[in-house]
Amino acid sequence: MSEPSTLISDDPLSLAKTGLLAAPYSTYRIGGPMDAAYFPETIEQVQALLKSLSGSLTVLGWGSNTLIA
């Protein structure tokens, strides 16, 4: 699989990384492709991201005991 892509702009949603598999982010190392993944580095990025999203959001955290199907 190719390297994840990151879009760059002022839009918080541009922090989305696509082309990632969920497996490396879960304890069981099981999981297929994610629609998008966000890795905010500051509280401000988290706040901007939450204000920008219009839909469901799943917070994975460390992925411990998580099975993604």
VMD Tcl script that draws the C-alpha trace (Angstrom):
set ca {
  {0.00 0.00 0.00}
  {1.23 3.50 -0.74}
  {2.21 6.04 1.88}
  {-0.72 7.88 3.52}
  {-1.54 11.21 1.97}
  {-2.00 14.42 3.92}
  {-3.76 17.40 2.40}
  {-2.53 20.86 3.32}
  {-4.77 23.91 3.72}
  {-6.36 26.07 6.43}
  {-9.28 23.65 6.65}
  {-9.00 21.42 9.77}
  {-10.41 18.53 7.75}
  {-7.31 18.73 5.58}
  {-5.46 17.08 8.48}
  {-7.12 13.86 7.36}
  {-4.83 11.04 6.41}
  {-6.22 8.64 3.87}
  {-5.04 5.27 2.67}
  {-4.40 3.99 6.19}
  {-5.28 0.55 7.47}
  {-6.79 0.35 10.96}
  {-4.74 -2.74 11.88}
  {-1.57 -0.94 13.02}
  {-3.68 1.20 15.36}
  {-5.32 -1.66 17.28}
  {-3.96 -4.10 19.85}
  {-5.15 -7.13 17.87}
  {-3.61 -5.77 14.64}
  {-6.86 -6.46 12.79}
  {-8.70 -3.88 10.71}
  {-9.18 -2.75 7.16}
  {-9.05 0.62 5.43}
  {-10.29 3.69 7.28}
  {-12.25 6.43 5.52}
  {-10.01 9.00 7.16}
  {-7.79 9.31 10.22}
  {-6.94 12.46 12.12}
  {-3.88 12.90 14.31}
  {-4.24 16.38 15.85}
  {-1.20 17.58 17.73}
  {-2.68 20.51 19.66}
  {-5.87 21.29 21.56}
  {-6.59 23.98 18.99}
  {-6.48 21.40 16.18}
  {-8.87 19.14 18.13}
  {-11.28 22.02 18.71}
  {-11.19 23.12 15.06}
  {-11.63 19.56 13.86}
  {-14.65 18.92 16.11}
  {-16.29 22.15 14.93}
  {-15.72 21.17 11.29}
  {-17.03 17.62 11.35}
  {-20.57 16.90 10.24}
  {-21.20 13.26 10.91}
  {-20.14 10.51 13.23}
  {-16.77 10.40 14.90}
  {-15.09 7.43 16.54}
  {-12.27 8.20 18.92}
  {-9.84 5.31 18.91}
  {-7.37 6.41 21.54}
  {-4.58 3.87 21.94}
  {-6.60 1.06 20.29}
  {-6.34 -1.27 23.25}
  {-8.81 -4.14 23.06}
  {-10.28 -2.70 19.88}
  {-11.48 -4.86 16.99}
  {-12.24 -2.91 13.84}
  {-14.36 -4.69 11.28}
}
mol new
graphics top color blue
foreach p $ca { graphics top sphere $p radius 0.5 }
foreach p [lrange $ca 0 end-1] q [lrange $ca 1 end] { graphics top cylinder $p $q radius 0.2 }
display resetview
